[in-house]
Every structure is written in C-alpha cells, then in structure tokens.
Amino acid sequence: MFSIILVPFRYTSTLWYSLSVYLILRSFLNMESSKGEGLNQPLLLEPKDLDKNHKNDATCTDTNTLQENSLPAKVWDETKQLWHIVGPTVISRISNATMNIISQSYAGHLGDLELASVSIANNVIVGFNWGLLLGMASALETLCGQAFGAKKYSMLGTYMQRSWIVLFLCCFLLLPLYAFATPILKLLGQPDDIAQQSGHLALWFIPLHFSFAFQFPLQRFLQSQLKTGVLIWVSLSALVIHVFLNWVLVSRIQLGVVGVALSLDISWWVLVLGMYLYVACGGCPQTWTGFSLQAFSGLLEFLKLSASSGVMLCLENWYYRILIVMTGFFENAKLAVDALSVCMTINSWEMMFALSFFAGIGVRVANELGAGNGRAAKFATKVCVVQSSLIGLFFFTIVLIFRGKLAFIFSSSTQVVGAVDNLAFLLASSILLNSVQPVLSGVAVGSGWQSSVAWINIFCYYIVGLPVGLLMGWGFHLGTAGIWAGMVFGGTAVQTLILSIMTARTNWEVEVEKADSRVKRWSISDVESHQ
C-alpha cells in the first residue's frame, strides 16, 4: 500500500530538486561575456595577508585580472575560497555529530528503552533548544561577516559578547522545558516508561544546554574571519575525550544512560574552553581586545535580530523534532521511535555537510556584501549550490545501496533494522533535498533576510507540510512513513522551491547597499554608546 502511494512522490522529489538547482544555475547561461563586467575578486584573504592588503589598497585593482579569467578559473578560485571555510567546518561538525552518534550507539546497546529515552531527551528536549539557540547565534553570521568584509574589525568582539549575554539569558528562560520534560512528553503522547526516563535524562543535559550559549557565538565569530583551522583541532580533541568518557562512564563504571549524558556534557564544554582559549590567548588580535562594558549596550536591537534569526532556523529544526514526537501516538511506539531516531541520526550526520555549506555560504555572502562585491556573492551562491548538490547525490546513492545494513551501527535488534530499511527511501530523499535547502538558508543569513525567511518557513512547514504529513499518517493509515513523506514532499520541497526563486531573483547590488547601511548604522550606535 505504502509503496504504491509513494510512487508519485519519488518523481515529485526529483522534480523539486532539479527545478530548484536549475533556478539557481540558470543565470550561468546569462553571464556577461564582455570585458570589465566579470566577477569582483573576493575579499576573503588569508589572515597573514590581512594587514598588508589593508595598508596597500592598490591590490584591489587586481579584480580586473580575475574578471578576464575563464569560467573554470573563476569556479576554481571560488571553490578554494569556499572550502577554506567549509572544509574545517565539515570536520568540526562531523566530529560533533559523531559524539551524538557514539552516545546513541552506547545507549542502543544498553537496550531499546535506553535508546528511545536518550533519543527523545537528546533529539526532542535538547534539540528543541539547540535549534533556537543555534538560530539566535546565526545573527553573528550577518553582523560579523559583513563587518569583517567592511574591515570594521573592532566590532566583531563586541558582537560576540552581546550574543553571549542574549543566549545565556535565553538559556535560563528555557530551563522549564528540562524541569518538566516528563509531563510534557506524556502530554505529547510518549509512553510512560520512555517519558519518565527521558525526563530524568533531560535534567542531566542542563550543563550541555548552557554550553550552547557560548559555543555557537564563538564558532561564528571564528568562521566570519576565516579562523577555521582551530575548529578542527578543538573538535577532534573533544571527540577523543568523548570516546574515552563513554568507555569509562558507561562500559567501566556502568553508569548507564546517566554516563551517556555526562559524556556529552563534558565534551561540549571542552569545545567551549578550547575555542575561548584560542581567542583570549592571542588568536584574534584584531577582533578581540578583551571584555568590554560596551557589550551591554544596544542589547535590545541585537535581541531583535537574534530573535528573527532564531525563529528562522528553529522552525526548520523543530519541524523534524515534531516528527519524532508524533510517532509516540502509533502502535508499537517504542519500535517506531527507535527506527526514526536511527534515521534522524544518520540524516543529522550527513546534514553536517549541508550545515557546513550553510555556514560557508553565509560567511562568503556576508563578507562579499560587506566589501561591496555583489557579483562575487552571487557567484559564490551558484558554486555552493552545485557542490552541495553533488555531495547530496552521493549520500542519496549510498543510503539506497546500503539500506539494509545501516541500522546495525546503532542497534542489534532485527525489528529496528527492518523498520529502518522500510524508511530508507524517505531518508535518502531528505538527504537529497537537504543538500540544497541549507545553502539557500545560508544565503538568507548572509544577506540579512531572516525575518522574511521565517514567514516562508511558517507557511511551508506548518501550514503546508505538517497538515499533509498528518493526512498521510492518519488519513491514509501509513503511520510514521506517511507523516515523514508528507512533511518532506509537502513542506521541505515547497520551501526549497520558494527560496530558489527568491535567490534567483535577487538584485545583489541592492543587497550591497543594504549591507553598507547596516554596517554604518551599527557602527554609529556603537560609537554613540561608547561616548
């Protein structure tokens, strides 16, 4: 029954994906071929070259050389610029995601109940707050990225400190979700045993929760100025420590799921400590001059931008958290939660590539707009869409080829493995669409479109996608697979198409003017508050 109904969705997903990529790349065919109308040279230089070029503005005339280069040369140059950000970010994000996967694996081998409880506590309770705080921190990608492109280096440290303050206060406001996790999960339809143990675990995840307020702003602060190498070493160090902690706390001391939670708590604070020590010990001499009372000024304006950024990204993040929660309303909920959690974990692992492109294109667009290079921002978007799409196609193929074996990484239960196999096509389709959508969201963040995209997300995800998913899940009696199919093809695909049209129709010279106005406005407000 399900396979018959899913046939049109197979073609729909391919159509949406192809159309979205086509809209972004169509302007390749319309690129001006006349001399002098080519691409502006990106302003993203190696940190060691920053002072030299700041003193000698004559190097800006080299843009004419790049303008005369062939398209392959331009693509290669942009690829180097993009992967200078994306490469280290991929390693960092995969390392962070691997910590969650290791925790899931340890929990899965403790038992099905333990796997379900860790999955719910981490993916729903922590994930709910993670999405909001990550989105709020993305305001720094707009502000720090454009300020760095405009060479307003002293503003970056102040922006990061403001983000710390705003996110730390927000963490306190979100604490009731941890304190009342058990009744909340029961209200949402989770079985009593899963809700009880997940609620208990949620309290142990509170230290992890507060680490987000510092880790996210630090990461964006470093990315916006190309200090990405440190992310690799800090993330790999935290991963090694996490593996050791799980072995000690879960396997040796046998603390069970509490040991899993403690391992994540400590590992995420290692990330915070490592990045902060790099910044405070001279790694960013131009952009970090120490703590300043100026960070406490302009908080209301900063909060507004952070809130719109948070709404934009958390609506995307919460969308699939809702999917996990709704599985609790079906029969054999424990099996459904386990299978879906395995799929979401695999999807989140691949999403580290997509989210790295999200960060990369956000920085590239913000830096180029801040530097006045609208055409460079446009070209970076095209290159990023192509490369992210190719990676998405690769993982789409891998999931379909090994669909019957992936679940053995997380569980030895043949029932869980079989349930994951039945969801393999939906997992692969989600990966394919998610190779384009985060790139477009990154363009929106780099350009400062957070408020507009937040409304688009509300429409696509919660007015279109969620009702379609509920209809297929309960109306057509397709269960978890039906809900997921409706949410993917009804919500994510529509949102990707709308963002594709929005990006393809963007006037980048107007965006340059907006970025210049934004940097000047925030610079003036900072000077006035300092006086």
KOLMAR-727412 format. One record per residue (C-alpha): x negated, y, z; residue number from 1. Coordinates in Angstrom, 2 decimals. Layout:
% KOLMAR-727412
> xx  yy  zz  i
> X  Y  Z  NUM $
...
% end
This chain:
% KOLMAR-727412
> xx  yy  zz  i
> 0.00  0.00  0.00  1 $
> -2.69  2.47  1.05  2 $
> -4.97  1.69  -1.90  3 $
> -2.10  2.34  -4.35  4 $
> -1.21  5.70  -2.83  5 $
> -4.89  6.68  -2.64  6 $
> -5.48  6.29  -6.41  7 $
> -4.33  9.82  -7.34  8 $
> -6.40  11.25  -4.51  9 $
> -9.53  9.67  -5.96  10 $
> -9.04  11.67  -9.16  11 $
> -7.95  14.77  -7.21  12 $
> -11.13  14.81  -5.14  13 $
> -13.28  14.54  -8.25  14 $
> -11.28  17.31  -9.94  15 $
> -11.52  19.71  -6.98  16 $
> -15.24  19.02  -6.61  17 $
> -16.00  19.53  -10.30  18 $
> -13.88  22.66  -10.56  19 $
> -15.49  24.25  -7.50  20 $
> -19.02  23.67  -8.79  21 $
> -18.02  24.87  -12.26  22 $
> -16.66  28.18  -10.96  23 $
> -19.91  28.91  -9.15  24 $
> -22.14  27.94  -12.07  25 $
> -20.11  29.44  -14.92  26 $
> -21.91  32.75  -14.65  27 $
> -25.15  30.96  -15.58  28 $
> -23.83  30.99  -19.12  29 $
> -23.19  34.73  -18.93  30 $
> -26.56  35.81  -17.58  31 $
> -28.00  38.82  -19.37  32 $
> -30.92  37.95  -21.57  33 $
> -32.22  41.49  -22.14  34 $
> -35.47  42.57  -20.52  35 $
> -35.08  44.52  -17.31  36 $
> -31.70  43.05  -16.42  37 $
> -33.05  39.93  -14.76  38 $
> -33.27  38.83  -11.20  39 $
> -34.72  41.04  -8.49  40 $
> -37.58  39.48  -6.64  41 $
> -36.52  38.05  -3.27  42 $
> -37.92  39.95  -0.32  43 $
> -38.47  36.82  1.78  44 $
> -42.21  36.72  2.26  45 $
> -44.40  34.65  4.49  46 $
> -44.74  36.23  7.94  47 $
> -48.50  36.69  7.45  48 $
> -47.81  38.84  4.36  49 $
> -45.17  40.98  6.04  50 $
> -47.41  43.75  7.34  51 $
> -49.38  44.00  4.11  52 $
> -46.29  44.47  1.99  53 $
> -44.75  46.82  4.49  54 $
> -47.78  49.08  4.13  55 $
> -48.02  48.74  0.40  56 $
> -44.64  49.22  -1.21  57 $
> -46.25  49.07  -4.64  58 $
> -45.79  45.32  -4.60  59 $
> -42.07  45.90  -5.12  60 $
> -42.84  46.75  -8.74  61 $
> -43.66  43.08  -9.28  62 $
> -39.93  42.47  -9.72  63 $
> -40.38  43.19  -13.42  64 $
> -42.67  40.18  -13.71  65 $
> -40.05  37.87  -12.25  66 $
> -37.39  39.39  -14.46  67 $
> -39.31  38.25  -17.54  68 $
> -39.68  34.67  -16.32  69 $
> -37.68  31.85  -17.84  70 $
> -34.66  30.37  -16.07  71 $
> -36.58  27.24  -14.89  72 $
> -39.26  29.51  -13.37  73 $
> -36.63  31.55  -11.57  74 $
> -34.93  28.40  -10.28  75 $
> -38.25  27.04  -9.02  76 $
> -39.10  30.32  -7.29  77 $
> -35.68  30.43  -5.61  78 $
> -35.99  26.76  -4.63  79 $
> -39.23  27.49  -2.79  80 $
> -37.63  30.44  -1.02  81 $
> -34.54  28.42  -0.10  82 $
> -36.35  25.31  1.10  83 $
> -38.68  27.38  3.23  84 $
> -35.55  27.79  5.37  85 $
> -33.59  24.63  4.54  86 $
> -36.43  22.12  4.88  87 $
> -37.32  22.76  8.53  88 $
> -33.65  23.30  9.34  89 $
> -32.76  19.89  7.87  90 $
> -35.38  18.20  10.04  91 $
> -34.24  20.14  13.09  92 $
> -30.54  19.40  12.59  93 $
> -31.11  15.74  11.75  94 $
> -33.17  15.40  14.91  95 $
> -30.37  16.99  16.93  96 $
> -27.74  14.82  15.25  97 $
> -29.87  11.73  15.81  98 $
> -29.77  12.44  19.54  99 $
> -25.97  12.16  19.39  100 $
> -26.19  9.02  17.28  101 $
> -28.59  7.42  19.75  102 $
> -26.19  8.26  22.56  103 $
> -23.30  6.76  20.58  104 $
> -25.32  3.62  19.95  105 $
> -26.19  3.14  23.62  106 $
> -22.54  3.75  24.56  107 $
> -21.30  1.34  21.88  108 $
> -23.45  -1.49  23.20  109 $
> -22.11  -0.87  26.70  110 $
> -18.59  -1.70  25.47  111 $
> -15.66  -0.50  23.37  112 $
> -14.22  1.60  26.20  113 $
> -17.57  3.26  26.82  114 $
> -17.98  4.03  23.10  115 $
> -14.49  5.52  22.91  116 $
> -14.94  7.63  26.06  117 $
> -18.33  9.02  25.01  118 $
> -16.94  9.73  21.54  119 $
> -13.92  11.59  22.90  120 $
> -15.89  13.55  25.51  121 $
> -18.64  14.50  23.06  122 $
> -16.66  14.94  19.84  123 $
> -13.48  16.48  21.26  124 $
> -14.22  18.28  24.54  125 $
> -17.83  19.29  23.87  126 $
> -17.23  19.51  20.13  127 $
> -14.29  21.89  20.62  128 $
> -16.52  24.34  22.49  129 $
> -19.53  23.66  20.27  130 $
> -17.58  24.83  17.23  131 $
> -16.50  28.10  18.86  132 $
> -19.93  28.96  20.28  133 $
> -21.74  28.00  17.07  134 $
> -19.38  30.22  15.12  135 $
> -19.85  33.15  17.50  136 $
> -23.63  32.81  17.23  137 $
> -23.39  32.94  13.43  138 $
> -22.75  36.69  13.77  139 $
> -26.54  36.89  14.16  140 $
> -26.99  35.48  10.66  141 $
> -25.22  38.55  9.30  142 $
> -26.77  41.16  11.60  143 $
> -30.31  39.77  12.00  144 $
> -30.51  38.64  8.37  145 $
> -29.51  41.99  6.89  146 $
> -31.60  43.96  9.43  147 $
> -34.65  41.85  8.60  148 $
> -34.10  42.38  4.88  149 $
> -33.88  46.14  5.51  150 $
> -37.10  45.98  7.62  151 $
> -35.32  47.08  10.81  152 $
> -37.33  44.56  12.81  153 $
> -36.83  46.04  16.28  154 $
> -33.07  45.46  16.06  155 $
> -33.33  41.65  15.94  156 $
> -34.37  41.12  19.54  157 $
> -31.58  43.35  20.83  158 $
> -29.01  41.49  18.73  159 $
> -30.13  38.14  20.14  160 $
> -29.91  39.33  23.73  161 $
> -26.39  40.63  23.11  162 $
> -25.46  37.26  21.69  163 $
> -26.83  35.55  24.81  164 $
> -24.67  37.75  27.02  165 $
> -21.50  37.29  24.98  166 $
> -21.88  33.50  24.61  167 $
> -22.85  32.96  28.26  168 $
> -19.71  34.76  29.43  169 $
> -17.67  32.78  26.93  170 $
> -19.07  29.53  28.38  171 $
> -17.56  30.40  31.75  172 $
> -14.18  31.08  30.15  173 $
> -14.26  27.63  28.53  174 $
> -15.05  25.69  31.73  175 $
> -11.37  24.77  32.43  176 $
> -11.47  22.51  29.37  177 $
> -14.08  20.40  31.15  178 $
> -12.47  20.56  34.57  179 $
> -9.05  19.48  33.27  180 $
> -10.23  17.22  30.45  181 $
> -8.39  14.13  31.76  182 $
> -4.87  15.63  31.90  183 $
> -5.49  17.44  28.60  184 $
> -6.44  14.19  26.86  185 $
> -3.46  12.37  28.36  186 $
> -1.20  15.18  27.14  187 $
> -2.68  14.76  23.68  188 $
> -1.74  11.08  23.69  189 $
> -5.01  9.37  24.58  190 $
> -4.69  6.07  26.52  191 $
> -5.09  6.43  30.28  192 $
> -8.34  4.47  30.54  193 $
> -10.02  6.45  27.73  194 $
> -8.71  9.78  29.05  195 $
> -9.86  9.01  32.61  196 $
> -13.41  8.05  31.70  197 $
> -13.73  10.82  29.08  198 $
> -12.62  13.38  31.66  199 $
> -15.20  12.09  34.12  200 $
> -17.92  12.33  31.46  201 $
> -16.86  15.85  30.47  202 $
> -18.00  17.14  33.88  203 $
> -21.45  15.69  33.26  204 $
> -21.60  17.53  29.93  205 $
> -21.28  21.01  31.51  206 $
> -25.09  21.61  31.51  207 $
> -25.10  20.73  27.80  208 $
> -22.25  23.21  27.31  209 $
> -24.24  26.13  28.76  210 $
> -27.32  25.31  26.68  211 $
> -25.37  26.29  23.54  212 $
> -25.20  29.93  24.69  213 $
> -28.99  30.22  24.39  214 $
> -29.95  27.61  21.81  215 $
> -27.70  28.84  18.98  216 $
> -28.80  32.52  19.12  217 $
> -32.48  31.51  19.40  218 $
> -32.19  29.30  16.33  219 $
> -30.54  32.01  14.23  220 $
> -32.99  34.64  15.47  221 $
> -35.89  32.50  14.23  222 $
> -34.26  31.48  10.96  223 $
> -33.41  35.05  9.95  224 $
> -37.13  35.97  9.96  225 $
> -38.43  32.71  8.45  226 $
> -39.88  31.38  11.70  227 $
> -38.59  27.91  10.87  228 $
> -41.68  25.76  11.43  229 $
> -41.25  25.90  15.20  230 $
> -37.79  24.37  14.85  231 $
> -39.35  21.15  13.55  232 $
> -41.76  20.65  16.42  233 $
> -39.29  21.59  19.13  234 $
> -36.56  19.33  17.69  235 $
> -38.86  16.33  17.22  236 $
> -40.20  16.76  20.75  237 $
> -36.67  16.85  22.14  238 $
> -35.78  13.72  20.12  239 $
> -38.72  11.76  21.53  240 $
> -37.79  12.85  25.06  241 $
> -34.16  11.88  24.40  242 $
> -35.09  8.35  23.29  243 $
> -37.23  7.92  26.39  244 $
> -34.50  9.25  28.70  245 $
> -31.87  6.90  27.25  246 $
> -34.19  3.94  27.70  247 $
> -34.91  4.90  31.32  248 $
> -31.46  6.07  32.44  249 $
> -29.27  3.60  30.52  250 $
> -31.38  0.49  29.97  251 $
> -33.66  0.50  33.00  252 $
> -31.82  2.34  35.79  253 $
> -28.46  1.29  34.29  254 $
> -26.51  4.48  34.96  255 $
> -24.11  3.58  32.13  256 $
> -22.28  6.40  30.38  257 $
> -23.48  8.89  33.01  258 $
> -27.03  8.14  31.88  259 $
> -25.97  8.85  28.30  260 $
> -24.60  12.24  29.35  261 $
> -27.67  13.16  31.41  262 $
> -29.96  12.31  28.49  263 $
> -28.10  14.73  26.24  264 $
> -28.07  17.46  28.92  265 $
> -31.82  17.37  29.46  266 $
> -32.70  17.02  25.76  267 $
> -30.68  20.07  24.70  268 $
> -32.27  22.22  27.39  269 $
> -35.68  21.09  26.11  270 $
> -34.67  22.67  22.79  271 $
> -33.82  25.95  24.51  272 $
> -37.03  26.02  26.53  273 $
> -39.24  25.21  23.54  274 $
> -37.80  27.94  21.30  275 $
> -37.79  30.55  24.06  276 $
> -41.43  29.89  24.95  277 $
> -42.39  30.34  21.30  278 $
> -40.55  33.67  21.12  279 $
> -41.69  35.00  24.50  280 $
> -45.34  33.94  24.12  281 $
> -46.05  36.00  21.00  282 $
> -44.47  34.04  18.17  283 $
> -42.35  37.02  17.10  284 $
> -44.38  40.17  17.89  285 $
> -42.44  42.47  15.57  286 $
> -38.93  41.42  16.57  287 $
> -39.29  40.51  20.28  288 $
> -40.63  43.08  22.71  289 $
> -39.06  41.69  25.86  290 $
> -35.76  42.09  27.65  291 $
> -34.00  45.42  27.33  292 $
> -31.06  47.12  29.02  293 $
> -30.07  48.25  25.54  294 $
> -28.66  44.73  25.04  295 $
> -25.81  45.62  27.42  296 $
> -24.67  48.50  25.20  297 $
> -22.39  48.02  22.20  298 $
> -21.15  44.69  23.54  299 $
> -17.53  45.34  22.53  300 $
> -18.42  45.90  18.88  301 $
> -20.71  42.88  18.96  302 $
> -17.96  40.81  20.55  303 $
> -15.57  41.67  17.71  304 $
> -17.95  40.39  15.04  305 $
> -18.84  37.34  17.14  306 $
> -15.15  36.56  17.67  307 $
> -14.34  36.71  13.95  308 $
> -17.37  34.52  13.21  309 $
> -16.30  32.10  15.92  310 $
> -12.75  31.85  14.61  311 $
> -14.00  31.25  11.08  312 $
> -16.27  28.32  11.93  313 $
> -14.40  26.81  14.86  314 $
> -11.25  26.44  12.73  315 $
> -13.30  24.23  10.41  316 $
> -14.87  22.33  13.28  317 $
> -11.64  21.81  15.23  318 $
> -9.87  20.54  12.11  319 $
> -11.55  17.14  12.23  320 $
> -11.60  17.04  16.03  321 $
> -7.81  17.09  15.80  322 $
> -8.01  14.02  13.58  323 $
> -9.76  12.05  16.34  324 $
> -7.20  13.17  18.92  325 $
> -4.23  12.16  16.75  326 $
> -5.49  8.60  16.43  327 $
> -4.52  8.12  20.07  328 $
> -0.84  8.14  19.05  329 $
> -1.16  5.00  16.92  330 $
> -1.01  1.39  17.99  331 $
> -4.35  -0.15  18.91  332 $
> -5.66  3.35  19.61  333 $
> -8.98  2.15  21.03  334 $
> -9.96  0.45  17.75  335 $
> -8.79  3.45  15.71  336 $
> -10.80  5.88  17.86  337 $
> -13.91  3.69  17.68  338 $
> -13.73  3.33  13.88  339 $
> -13.01  7.01  13.27  340 $
> -15.72  8.08  15.72  341 $
> -18.25  5.96  13.83  342 $
> -17.18  7.60  10.56  343 $
> -17.33  11.08  12.08  344 $
> -20.80  10.36  13.46  345 $
> -22.06  9.25  10.04  346 $
> -20.38  12.27  8.47  347 $
> -21.94  14.60  11.03  348 $
> -25.37  13.12  10.31  349 $
> -25.03  13.89  6.60  350 $
> -23.48  17.25  7.49  351 $
> -26.86  18.23  8.89  352 $
> -27.99  18.62  5.27  353 $
> -24.92  20.65  4.39  354 $
> -25.22  22.79  7.53  355 $
> -28.89  23.37  6.75  356 $
> -27.86  24.73  3.36  357 $
> -25.22  26.76  5.22  358 $
> -27.99  28.31  7.33  359 $
> -30.36  28.66  4.38  360 $
> -27.98  30.43  2.04  361 $
> -26.68  32.58  4.90  362 $
> -30.21  33.86  5.56  363 $
> -31.04  34.21  1.86  364 $
> -27.88  36.19  1.07  365 $
> -28.17  38.36  4.19  366 $
> -31.85  39.12  3.61  367 $
> -31.38  39.96  -0.06  368 $
> -28.32  42.13  0.56  369 $
> -30.17  43.94  3.33  370 $
> -33.07  44.51  0.92  371 $
> -30.73  45.80  -1.79  372 $
> -31.12  42.78  -4.11  373 $
> -27.56  41.87  -5.05  374 $
> -28.51  39.85  -8.12  375 $
> -31.00  37.81  -6.08  376 $
> -28.25  36.97  -3.58  377 $
> -26.01  35.85  -6.45  378 $
> -28.72  33.69  -7.99  379 $
> -29.58  32.12  -4.62  380 $
> -25.93  31.09  -4.25  381 $
> -25.96  29.27  -7.59  382 $
> -29.17  27.40  -6.89  383 $
> -28.00  26.39  -3.42  384 $
> -24.65  25.05  -4.69  385 $
> -26.38  22.86  -7.29  386 $
> -28.94  21.39  -4.91  387 $
> -26.49  20.77  -2.08  388 $
> -24.07  19.11  -4.52  389 $
> -26.75  16.73  -5.79  390 $
> -27.55  15.67  -2.23  391 $
> -23.83  15.18  -1.57  392 $
> -23.53  12.93  -4.63  393 $
> -26.46  10.86  -3.40  394 $
> -24.89  10.21  0.01  395 $
> -21.48  9.63  -1.58  396 $
> -23.04  6.76  -3.52  397 $
> -24.94  5.38  -0.52  398 $
> -21.79  5.20  1.63  399 $
> -19.86  3.32  -1.05  400 $
> -22.70  0.86  -1.68  401 $
> -23.27  0.01  1.99  402 $
> -19.70  0.47  3.16  403 $
> -19.52  -2.91  4.88  404 $
> -22.76  -2.57  6.85  405 $
> -22.96  0.99  8.18  406 $
> -20.88  0.35  11.30  407 $
> -23.30  -2.30  12.63  408 $
> -25.58  0.57  13.66  409 $
> -23.04  1.61  16.28  410 $
> -21.07  -1.48  17.22  411 $
> -21.31  -5.24  17.14  412 $
> -17.51  -5.62  17.07  413 $
> -16.31  -7.17  13.82  414 $
> -12.99  -5.36  14.20  415 $
> -14.69  -1.95  14.35  416 $
> -16.89  -2.86  11.36  417 $
> -13.83  -3.90  9.33  418 $
> -11.91  -0.76  10.25  419 $
> -14.87  1.44  9.21  420 $
> -15.08  -0.44  5.89  421 $
> -11.43  0.45  5.20  422 $
> -12.21  4.14  5.75  423 $
> -15.39  4.16  3.64  424 $
> -13.90  5.91  0.60  425 $
> -12.47  8.72  2.72  426 $
> -15.83  9.09  4.43  427 $
> -17.60  9.30  1.07  428 $
> -15.06  11.85  -0.24  429 $
> -15.50  14.02  2.84  430 $
> -19.26  13.97  2.33  431 $
> -18.85  14.97  -1.32  432 $
> -16.59  17.95  -0.61  433 $
> -18.69  19.00  2.37  434 $
> -21.72  19.37  0.14  435 $
> -20.13  22.48  -1.44  436 $
> -17.87  23.97  1.24  437 $
> -20.58  24.81  3.85  438 $
> -22.65  26.57  1.18  439 $
> -19.71  28.84  0.38  440 $
> -19.13  29.46  4.08  441 $
> -22.82  30.36  4.40  442 $
> -22.43  32.92  1.63  443 $
> -19.48  34.37  3.54  444 $
> -21.53  34.64  6.75  445 $
> -24.50  36.21  4.98  446 $
> -22.18  38.74  3.34  447 $
> -20.12  39.50  6.45  448 $
> -16.79  38.08  5.20  449 $
> -15.99  36.22  8.42  450 $
> -12.60  37.84  9.02  451 $
> -11.31  37.10  5.51  452 $
> -12.50  33.50  5.55  453 $
> -10.91  32.97  8.98  454 $
> -7.48  33.66  7.43  455 $
> -8.28  31.38  4.50  456 $
> -9.20  28.61  6.94  457 $
> -5.95  29.03  8.87  458 $
> -3.94  28.71  5.65  459 $
> -5.85  25.80  4.11  460 $
> -6.44  23.71  7.21  461 $
> -3.43  24.31  9.42  462 $
> -0.64  25.35  7.03  463 $
> -1.53  23.01  4.15  464 $
> -3.95  20.28  5.24  465 $
> -2.62  19.31  8.67  466 $
> 1.05  19.01  7.62  467 $
> 0.02  16.92  4.59  468 $
> -2.04  14.68  6.87  469 $
> 0.84  14.24  9.31  470 $
> 3.19  13.43  6.44  471 $
> 0.88  10.74  5.07  472 $
> 0.03  9.35  8.50  473 $
> 3.55  9.04  9.87  474 $
> 5.85  9.70  6.92  475 $
> 4.18  7.11  4.67  476 $
> 3.09  4.95  7.63  477 $
> -0.56  5.00  6.53  478 $
> -1.95  5.62  10.02  479 $
> -5.40  7.10  10.55  480 $
> -6.41  6.70  6.90  481 $
> -3.31  8.59  5.77  482 $
> -3.95  11.51  8.13  483 $
> -7.57  11.73  7.05  484 $
> -6.71  11.56  3.34  485 $
> -4.12  14.31  3.69  486 $
> -6.47  16.55  5.64  487 $
> -9.35  16.05  3.20  488 $
> -7.50  16.42  -0.07  489 $
> -4.84  18.79  1.18  490 $
> -6.97  21.10  3.33  491 $
> -10.72  20.88  2.67  492 $
> -10.33  20.62  -1.10  493 $
> -7.99  23.63  -1.29  494 $
> -10.28  25.70  0.93  495 $
> -13.31  24.80  -1.21  496 $
> -11.47  25.85  -4.35  497 $
> -10.38  29.21  -2.88  498 $
> -13.88  30.01  -1.62  499 $
> -15.30  29.06  -5.03  500 $
> -13.01  31.53  -6.76  501 $
> -13.76  34.19  -4.15  502 $
> -17.54  33.75  -4.54  503 $
> -17.42  33.63  -8.35  504 $
> -15.52  36.94  -8.48  505 $
> -17.79  38.78  -6.02  506 $
> -19.28  42.13  -7.04  507 $
> -22.72  41.80  -5.50  508 $
> -23.67  45.45  -5.94  509 $
> -20.69  46.39  -3.78  510 $
> -21.88  43.87  -1.19  511 $
> -25.28  45.57  -1.18  512 $
> -23.61  48.89  -0.37  513 $
> -21.62  47.28  2.45  514 $
> -24.77  45.69  3.90  515 $
> -26.61  49.03  3.78  516 $
> -23.70  50.74  5.53  517 $
> -23.57  48.02  8.18  518 $
> -27.30  48.22  8.97  519 $
> -27.21  52.03  9.19  520 $
> -24.10  52.01  11.40  521 $
> -25.60  49.56  13.89  522 $
> -28.95  51.38  13.83  523 $
> -27.31  54.70  14.67  524 $
> -25.26  53.17  17.50  525 $
> -28.41  51.58  18.97  526 $
> -30.32  54.88  18.86  527 $
> -27.44  56.76  20.48  528 $
> -27.09  54.17  23.26  529 $
> -30.85  54.25  23.87  530 $
> -30.78  58.04  24.24  531 $
% end
